[in-house]
Amino acid sequence: MAGALKWLWVLMCGASLCAIPLMADKPGAKPSDKPQADTATSSTATLDGQPAEEDEPSEELAPAAVQMDVSKVPQLIQALYQATRETKENQILDRLATAKSLIATADLKATDDQGRTALHWAVFGSSYNIKPRVLVAYADIANDLIQRGIEINKEDVYQDTALDYLLYSPTFEMQTLLIEHGATSGFLAASYQYFKQMLQCSGDKDLSKIPVSSNADLKPGLTLSLRLDTPVYSDRSRTGDPITATVSYPLCKSGENISCEQGELLIPPGTKVNGTVLFAQKAPNKYTRPRLVLDFSNVVHREDLYSPLYAHVLAVDNARETVQNNEILGIVQPHASKKFSIAFMALGAANPLAGYAVRGVQTVYGLSLRREIVYPPGTDVQAQIVRYSILKQKEAWPGWQELKVNSQLEHLVRSAPMRTTATNQVPSDPTNLMFIGSEKEVVSAFSEAGWIPASDLNVKSALKTATATLRQTGYSEGPMSTLLLHGKPPDLVFQKSLNTFAKRHHLRIWQIKPTYEGRAVWVAAATHDIATSNERGGTKWSHRIDPHIDRERDWVVSDLLFIGSAASYADVSRPNAPTKLGNATGDNILTDGKMSVVELTQGRVPTENEPAPTLSTRPTK
């Protein structure tokens, strides 16, 4: 069986699909190890072992992920809200009929807790629905509201008018109706809001005397790292759902940095940001992408004071989805190449035992892929500011606690090994992190921050890796190639990913003999996998890393400081460290050569049998 699996791997490599060497004859590997599908992607196969047919998309909408309290809002808005929570066409139409009957006697100036009018809610329902009768019913309600004089350009608490919620879902009937009656976009009118803020702050009514950019706190081009507090979905979120996130990285006037100079801090980590789902739509078929648009709209200060935030999503960390012009686009259903299918058929015919393994991989591959966008709490998002705005309040923040660098620590850093090697002795990744603490404290620190120990490299993990790669899914425990430090493999290996094996934060950690102030010392090599690439004529693939590894070093440090599992840190220079180098797989590496030393919080140890946190939540229907 091991020989058959080995030949399976050879053929897969020939099809440009092998990720890591298959360790079928690795010492200690058990012949009884059977490949298992990743639990995040496994599904039901037919009884004869053949691939199941792909599930047809449901005609119904998925159940809404968020249920809002509308008990105190006017009946008209209640009826329109309830229509957005229904999943079947006839039930939606019944709710809309009730709403239409309430228009004649309703107070059209009334709003909900987010400042939304009935027109907002009519647009919400029409933005993601594709049923013609439903779209016509929503347009009919919007027309009645406009004819009765509803404020068409009323902005909600997220600075969005009704038209803003159609920017990514241009439903012809609704969008045309609004534009014909003079609808404008709150986002496009953001410059007016900025000047209005400027006038209020300066007391000067002459706009010509006010410089456009010099007085703004938040300026276009600045980026903001956010960690979602609420989950969002392409199929279960609804247009208009509220979202919240937490700033996870300090924002200085010059941009994001792990520390800010005196007077340069704009937004400290831990600051809350709120916003809304601007658009969400599930994939209607296997050839069309699911779509999701998030609108981060306000910086939340103390005592419910808000500062306007005009930001577009730039990237979702370690996501398989792509972001284009603020819109998050899901993936299409992947299909196996002819070369891959022929390789499977040939192996199955040559060896009946291998045929069972082939069928297993084919079955996993042939099943319908869950392609909907699922971002649980803890997902890291980078947003870019696109309009000027002024912060109404600036929070005081002392910065992360800095570790005092003495001669002992300097000597410890500069005498630590600087470079790892591959198993064939080729120089590879440089070390760039040092941790001070016990093994339990190291494990606890990364567990608290959502990092997962990597699996060992063996037959099972190799096939799970192949499956995850083929299906473009995540593998949170995916193995790493072995790197050595003074001939020794790492003591601990951690990674942090979202929903794709192609992208992940990861680091290898070794304990070294010296101690510091009575505590154990560890060195690590941290890099960020950003893609997969083929090599050796397309017969093998490996991860490609971000060449600027200082970003990953700082990201790891801030992640541990943010979660509270690190007490302090310091950057220590290493004059003899190389600043330009290459690793064992041929990636270029650029670094300032410094090592970040992280003092772990004492006494924080993992509870016995407590599982590590993961990013893999999805509500049941």
C-alpha positions in Angstrom: 0.0 0.0 0.0 2.8 2.3 0.8 4.4 1.6 -2.6 1.1 2.4 -4.3 0.7 5.6 -2.4 4.2 6.6 -3.4 3.4 6.0 -7.1 0.2 8.0 -6.6 2.3 10.9 -5.3 4.8 10.6 -8.3 1.9 10.8 -10.8 0.4 13.7 -8.9 3.7 15.5 -9.0 3.9 14.9 -12.7 0.5 16.7 -12.9 2.0 19.7 -11.1 0.0 19.0 -8.0 2.4 17.8 -5.4 3.1 20.0 -2.5 5.6 18.3 -0.3 7.5 15.0 -0.6 5.3 12.0 0.3 7.0 10.3 3.3 5.6 6.8 2.7 8.8 5.1 3.8 9.7 7.6 6.5 11.1 5.8 9.6 8.3 5.4 12.1 5.5 5.8 9.6 2.8 3.2 10.2 1.6 1.1 7.2 -1.9 1.4 8.6 -2.0 5.2 8.2 -4.9 5.9 5.9 -5.5 9.2 4.1 -8.3 11.2 5.6 -10.1 14.2 4.1 -9.9 17.5 5.9 -12.9 17.8 8.1 -13.4 21.3 6.8 -14.0 20.0 3.3 -15.2 16.4 3.6 -18.7 15.5 2.5 -20.9 12.5 1.6 -19.9 10.1 -1.3 -22.1 7.6 -3.1 -22.1 4.0 -1.9 -20.1 2.7 -4.8 -17.3 5.1 -4.1 -17.8 7.2 -7.2 -17.8 11.0 -7.0 -21.1 12.5 -6.0 -22.8 15.0 -8.2 -22.3 18.6 -7.3 -25.2 20.0 -5.4 -27.4 22.4 -7.3 -27.7 25.8 -5.7 -30.9 26.2 -3.7 -33.6 28.5 -5.0 -34.1 29.7 -1.4 -32.0 32.2 0.4 -29.8 31.0 3.2 -31.1 31.8 6.7 -29.9 35.2 7.9 -26.9 35.2 10.3 -28.0 38.3 12.2 -31.4 38.9 14.0 -31.8 42.5 15.0 -34.1 43.9 17.7 -36.8 45.9 15.8 -39.4 45.7 18.5 -39.3 49.5 19.1 -39.2 50.7 15.4 -42.3 51.7 13.4 -44.4 49.0 11.9 -43.4 49.8 8.3 -39.7 49.4 9.0 -40.5 46.2 11.0 -42.4 44.7 8.0 -39.5 45.6 5.6 -36.9 44.2 8.0 -38.9 41.0 8.4 -39.0 40.6 4.6 -35.2 40.6 4.6 -35.1 37.7 7.0 -37.4 35.5 5.0 -35.9 32.9 2.7 -38.8 31.9 0.5 -40.3 34.0 -2.3 -43.9 33.8 -1.2 -43.1 34.7 2.4 -41.1 37.7 1.2 -44.0 38.9 -1.0 -46.4 38.5 1.9 -44.2 40.8 4.1 -43.9 43.3 1.3 -47.7 43.4 0.9 -48.0 44.2 4.6 -45.4 46.9 4.2 -47.1 48.5 1.2 -50.4 48.7 3.1 -48.7 50.7 5.9 -47.1 53.4 3.7 -50.2 55.6 3.5 -50.3 56.2 7.3 -46.7 55.8 8.2 -44.4 58.5 9.6 -41.8 58.5 6.8 -39.3 60.6 8.8 -39.0 57.8 11.3 -35.8 55.8 11.5 -34.4 52.7 13.2 -31.5 52.7 15.7 -29.0 52.9 12.9 -30.7 56.0 11.3 -32.2 54.0 8.4 -35.5 55.0 6.9 -38.0 52.7 5.2 -36.4 53.5 1.9 -33.1 52.1 3.2 -34.8 48.9 4.1 -36.6 48.6 0.8 -33.2 48.9 -0.9 -31.6 46.4 1.4 -34.1 43.7 0.4 -33.8 44.4 -3.3 -29.9 44.5 -3.4 -29.3 40.7 -3.0 -32.6 39.2 -4.3 -32.8 37.9 -7.8 -36.5 37.0 -8.1 -38.2 39.2 -10.6 -41.5 39.4 -8.6 -39.6 40.3 -5.5 -37.6 43.0 -7.2 -40.7 44.6 -8.7 -42.5 44.6 -5.3 -39.5 46.3 -3.7 -39.3 48.9 -6.5 -43.1 49.5 -6.1 -42.7 50.2 -2.4 -39.7 52.5 -3.0 -41.7 54.5 -5.6 -44.6 54.9 -3.1 -42.2 56.1 -0.4 -40.6 58.6 -2.8 -44.0 59.9 -4.0 -45.0 60.5 -0.4 -42.0 62.6 0.1 -39.5 60.4 2.0 -36.0 62.0 2.3 -34.2 60.2 -0.5 -30.7 61.2 0.5 -31.0 60.6 4.3 -27.7 59.2 5.6 -27.6 56.5 8.3 -25.1 56.3 11.1 -22.6 54.8 8.6 -22.8 57.8 6.3 -24.6 55.8 3.7 -27.7 56.8 1.7 -30.1 54.4 0.1 -28.1 54.7 -3.1 -24.9 53.6 -1.4 -26.4 50.2 -0.8 -26.8 49.7 -4.6 -23.3 50.7 -5.6 -22.3 47.0 -5.8 -25.7 45.6 -6.7 -27.0 47.8 -9.5 -30.6 46.4 -9.5 -31.9 48.2 -12.6 -35.4 49.1 -11.4 -34.4 50.3 -8.0 -31.2 52.2 -9.0 -32.9 53.9 -11.9 -35.8 54.9 -9.7 -33.5 56.5 -7.1 -31.3 58.3 -9.6 -34.3 59.7 -11.5 -35.4 61.3 -8.3 -32.1 62.9 -7.4 -30.5 60.3 -5.2 -26.8 60.9 -4.3 -24.1 58.8 -2.6 -23.1 59.6 1.0 -19.7 58.1 0.3 -19.2 60.4 -2.8 -20.3 63.3 -0.7 -17.7 62.6 2.0 -15.6 65.6 1.0 -18.5 67.8 1.9 -18.7 66.2 5.3 -15.0 66.8 5.8 -15.3 70.5 5.0 -18.3 70.7 7.3 -16.1 69.2 10.1 -13.4 71.7 9.3 -15.8 74.6 9.6 -17.1 73.4 12.9 -13.5 73.0 14.3 -12.1 76.3 13.0 -15.1 78.6 13.2 -14.1 80.1 9.8 -16.8 80.2 7.2 -14.4 80.9 4.3 -13.5 77.6 2.8 -10.8 79.1 0.6 -8.7 79.7 3.8 -8.9 76.1 4.9 -6.1 73.7 3.6 -7.7 70.5 2.3 -5.2 68.0 3.8 -3.0 69.6 6.4 -5.7 69.5 9.1 -7.0 66.1 8.4 -6.1 63.2 10.8 -7.1 60.3 8.5 -5.9 60.8 5.0 -6.3 58.7 1.8 -3.6 56.0 1.5 -3.2 55.2 5.2 -4.0 51.6 6.0 -5.7 50.3 9.1 -5.4 46.7 10.5 -8.7 45.4 11.8 -9.8 42.1 13.5 -13.4 41.2 13.0 -15.6 40.9 16.2 -18.6 39.7 14.3 -18.8 37.0 11.6 -19.8 37.8 8.1 -20.9 35.5 5.3 -21.7 35.9 1.6 -24.8 33.7 1.9 -26.1 34.4 5.4 -25.3 38.1 5.9 -27.8 40.6 4.7 -27.3 44.0 3.2 -27.5 46.5 6.2 -26.3 44.0 8.9 -24.1 45.8 11.5 -20.5 44.8 11.9 -17.8 45.6 14.4 -14.0 45.2 14.4 -11.0 46.0 16.6 -7.9 47.9 15.5 -5.1 45.4 16.0 -2.0 47.5 15.0 -1.1 51.1 15.9 -1.8 53.7 13.3 0.6 56.6 13.3 0.5 59.8 11.2 3.1 58.2 8.9 1.3 54.9 8.7 1.1 51.7 10.5 4.0 50.9 12.8 4.6 48.7 15.8 5.5 51.9 17.7 4.7 55.6 17.1 6.9 58.6 17.8 5.8 61.1 20.4 2.6 63.0 19.2 2.3 60.7 16.1 -0.3 58.3 17.3 -3.7 58.5 15.6 -5.5 55.3 16.5 -4.2 52.8 19.2 -4.8 49.1 19.0 -7.9 48.0 20.9 -10.0 50.8 19.4 -13.4 49.7 18.1 -14.6 50.4 14.6 -18.2 49.8 13.4 -19.8 49.5 10.0 -22.2 47.6 7.9 -22.6 45.0 5.2 -22.9 47.0 2.1 -23.7 44.0 0.0 -23.7 40.2 0.3 -24.8 37.6 -2.2 -24.3 33.9 -2.4 -23.0 32.1 -5.5 -26.1 31.4 -7.7 -24.2 28.6 -9.6 -20.8 26.9 -9.7 -19.5 29.3 -12.4 -20.3 32.5 -10.5 -18.5 33.9 -7.5 -20.0 34.7 -4.2 -19.6 38.4 -3.3 -19.3 40.4 -0.1 -18.7 44.2 0.5 -18.0 45.5 4.0 -18.2 49.2 4.9 -16.2 50.3 7.9 -17.7 53.6 8.7 -16.9 55.0 12.2 -14.1 55.0 14.8 -15.8 54.5 18.1 -14.6 56.6 21.0 -15.7 56.7 24.6 -19.2 57.8 25.6 -20.7 56.8 22.2 -18.7 59.5 20.3 -18.0 58.6 16.6 -15.5 59.8 14.1 -16.4 59.2 10.5 -14.2 56.7 8.7 -14.1 56.3 5.0 -12.2 53.1 4.3 -12.2 50.3 1.6 -11.2 46.8 2.3 -7.8 46.3 0.8 -7.1 42.6 1.7 -8.2 39.8 4.0 -5.3 38.1 5.6 -4.6 34.6 4.4 -7.8 34.4 2.5 -8.4 32.4 -0.7 -10.8 35.2 -1.9 -9.6 38.2 -3.9 -10.5 41.9 -3.3 -11.2 44.2 -6.2 -12.3 47.8 -5.6 -13.5 47.0 -2.1 -15.5 44.0 -3.2 -14.5 40.6 -1.8 -14.9 37.9 -4.6 -15.1 34.2 -3.8 -13.7 31.4 -5.8 -15.3 29.5 -8.7 -15.7 25.7 -8.6 -12.2 24.2 -9.5 -12.0 21.4 -12.0 -9.3 18.7 -12.4 -7.1 18.9 -15.4 -7.2 16.1 -18.0 -3.5 15.3 -17.1 -4.5 14.9 -13.5 -7.5 12.6 -14.4 -5.4 10.4 -16.7 -2.8 10.0 -14.0 -5.5 8.8 -11.6 -6.9 6.4 -14.1 -3.6 4.9 -15.0 -2.7 4.3 -11.3 -6.0 2.7 -10.6 -5.7 0.3 -13.5 -2.1 -0.7 -12.5 -2.8 -1.5 -8.9 -6.2 -2.3 -7.4 -5.1 -1.3 -3.9 -3.9 2.1 -5.2 -7.3 2.3 -6.9 -9.0 2.6 -3.6 -6.8 5.5 -2.6 -7.4 7.1 -6.0 -11.1 6.8 -5.5 -10.8 8.4 -2.1 -9.0 11.5 -3.5 -11.4 11.6 -6.5 -14.4 11.5 -4.3 -13.2 14.3 -2.1 -12.3 16.3 -5.2 -15.5 15.6 -7.1 -17.9 16.8 -4.3 -19.4 20.2 -4.3 -17.0 22.7 -2.8 -18.2 25.0 -0.1 -17.3 28.3 -1.8 -19.3 30.8 0.2 -17.3 33.4 1.9 -17.1 32.7 5.7 -15.1 35.1 7.9 -15.5 34.2 11.6 -14.6 36.5 14.5 -10.8 36.9 14.6 -10.4 37.3 10.8 -7.8 40.0 10.1 -8.7 42.6 7.5 -6.7 45.5 6.1 -8.6 48.6 5.1 -7.3 51.6 3.3 -8.6 55.1 4.0 -9.9 56.8 0.9 -11.4 60.1 2.1 -10.2 62.8 4.5 -11.7 63.0 8.0 -11.0 64.4 11.4 -10.9 62.4 14.6 -13.2 63.9 17.2 -11.2 62.4 20.0 -7.6 61.0 20.2 -7.1 58.2 22.7 -4.1 58.2 25.0 -2.0 55.1 24.7 1.5 54.5 26.2 2.5 52.0 23.5 3.6 48.4 23.9 5.8 47.8 26.9 9.5 47.9 25.9 11.9 45.4 27.2 15.1 46.9 28.6 18.1 45.9 26.5 21.2 45.3 28.7 24.6 43.9 27.8 23.5 40.4 28.7 20.6 40.5 26.3 22.7 42.1 23.6 25.2 39.3 23.9 22.5 36.6 24.0 21.0 37.9 20.7 24.3 38.4 18.9 25.6 35.0 19.9 22.4 33.2 18.9 22.4 31.2 15.6 21.5 33.4 12.6 20.6 31.0 9.9 18.7 27.8 9.4 19.5 25.1 6.9 17.5 22.7 4.9 18.0 18.9 5.4 20.4 18.9 2.5 22.5 21.6 4.3 21.5 24.4 2.0 21.3 27.7 3.9 17.7 28.8 4.4 15.5 31.2 6.5 17.3 33.5 9.0 16.2 33.6 12.6 14.4 36.8 13.5 12.6 36.3 16.8 13.6 35.3 20.3 11.2 34.3 23.1 11.8 34.4 26.8 9.7 32.0 28.8 9.0 28.4 29.6 7.8 25.9 27.0 4.3 26.0 28.5 4.3 29.8 28.3 5.4 29.6 24.6 2.6 27.1 23.8 0.1 29.2 25.7 1.1 32.4 24.0 0.5 31.1 20.5 -2.6 29.1 21.5 -4.2 32.2 23.0 -3.5 34.2 19.8 -5.1 31.5 17.6 -2.0 29.8 16.2 -2.1 26.1 15.5 0.7 23.5 15.9 1.6 22.0 12.4 1.1 18.4 11.7 4.0 16.0 11.1 5.1 15.4 7.6 3.7 11.9 6.7 1.3 10.1 4.3 -1.8 11.4 6.0 -0.8 15.0 6.1 0.6 14.8 2.5 -2.7 13.6 1.1 -4.7 16.2 3.1 -2.3 18.8 1.8 -3.0 17.6 -1.8 -6.7 17.7 -1.2 -6.6 21.2 0.3 -4.5 22.4 -2.6 -6.7 20.9 -5.2 -9.9 22.2 -3.7 -8.5 25.6 -2.7 -9.5 25.1 0.9 -7.7 25.6 4.2 -5.6 23.1 6.2 -5.0 24.8 9.6 -2.6 22.0 10.7 -0.8 21.7 7.4 2.8 20.4 7.6 5.9 22.4 6.9 9.2 21.4 5.3 11.9 20.6 7.9 14.5 23.2 8.6 17.4 22.6 10.9 19.3 24.9 13.4 22.8 23.5 14.2 21.5 20.2 12.8 18.5 20.1 15.0 14.8 20.1 13.8 12.5 22.7 15.5 11.1 22.0 18.9 7.8 23.8 18.2 6.1 24.7 14.9 3.1 27.0 14.7 1.0 28.5 11.9 -2.0 30.8 11.5 -4.2 30.7 8.5 -7.8 31.3 7.4 -9.3 29.3 4.5 -6.4 28.5 2.1 -3.3 26.4 2.4 -1.5 28.7 0.0 -1.3 31.6 2.5 -0.3 31.4 6.2 1.8 32.9 8.9 4.2 30.3 10.2 7.3 30.0 12.4 9.7 27.3 13.6 11.0 27.6 17.2 14.2 26.1 18.7 15.2 26.2 22.4 18.8 27.3 22.9 21.0 26.5 25.9 21.6 29.9 27.5 18.9 31.3 29.8 18.0 34.9 30.5 17.3 35.9 34.1 16.5 32.3 35.0 14.0 31.8 32.1 14.3 29.6 29.1 15.3 31.2 25.7 14.0 30.2 22.3 14.9 31.5 18.8 12.5 31.4 15.8 12.5 31.8 12.1 9.2 33.5 11.0 8.1 33.9 7.4 4.7 34.6 5.7 3.6 32.2 2.9 1.8 34.3 0.3 1.3 31.8 -2.6 2.3 28.5 -4.0 4.7 28.1 -7.0 5.9 25.4 -9.2 9.5 24.4 -9.6 11.6 21.6 -11.2 9.8 21.8 -14.5 6.3 21.8 -12.9 6.8 18.5 -11.0 6.9 20.0 -7.5 5.4 23.0 -5.8 6.4 24.9 -2.7 5.3 28.0 -0.9 6.5 31.4 -1.9 7.2 33.8 0.9 6.9 37.5 1.3 10.6 38.6 0.8 10.3 41.4 3.4 10.4 39.1 6.5 10.6 42.1 8.9 6.9 42.5 8.3 6.2 39.0 9.5 8.6 39.5 12.5 6.7 42.7 13.6 3.3 41.0 12.9 4.1 38.1 15.2 5.3 40.5 17.9 2.2 42.7 17.7 -0.1 39.7 17.6 1.2 38.4 20.9 1.2 41.8 22.5 -2.3 42.5 21.3 -3.7 39.3 22.8 -1.8 39.9 26.1 0.4 36.8 26.0 3.5 38.9 25.6 4.5 41.4 28.3 7.2 43.4 26.5 9.5 43.4 23.5 12.7 44.9 22.1 14.4 45.1 18.7 18.1 44.3 19.0 20.5 44.9 16.2 22.9 42.2 14.9 25.7 44.0 13.0 26.9 40.7 11.4 23.5 39.5 10.2 23.0 39.4 6.4 20.4 41.8 5.0 20.0 40.2 1.5 19.9 36.5 1.2 18.0 33.6 -0.4 16.4 30.5 1.2 16.5 26.9 0.3 13.6 27.1 -2.2 15.1 30.1 -4.0 13.1 32.9 -2.5 14.8 36.3 -2.1 14.8 37.7 1.5 15.3 41.3 2.5 15.7 42.3 6.2 17.3 44.9 8.5 19.0 42.0 10.3 17.4 42.8 13.7 16.0 40.3 16.1 12.9 41.0 18.0 13.0 39.7 21.6 9.6 39.0 23.2 9.2 38.5 26.9 6.2 36.2 27.4 3.7 36.9 30.2 4.6 34.8 33.2 2.0 32.4 34.6 -0.1 32.1 31.5 -0.2 28.4 30.8 -2.7 26.4 28.8 -5.4 24.7 30.7 -5.1 20.9 30.5 -7.1 19.4 27.5 -8.1 22.9 26.4 -8.2 22.9 22.6 -6.5 25.6 20.7 -8.8 28.3 19.2 -9.4 28.0 15.5 -10.9 30.2 12.7 -13.5 27.6 11.5 -16.9 28.6 12.7 -20.1 28.4 10.7 -23.6 28.3 12.1 -25.8 25.3 11.5 -29.0 25.7 9.5 
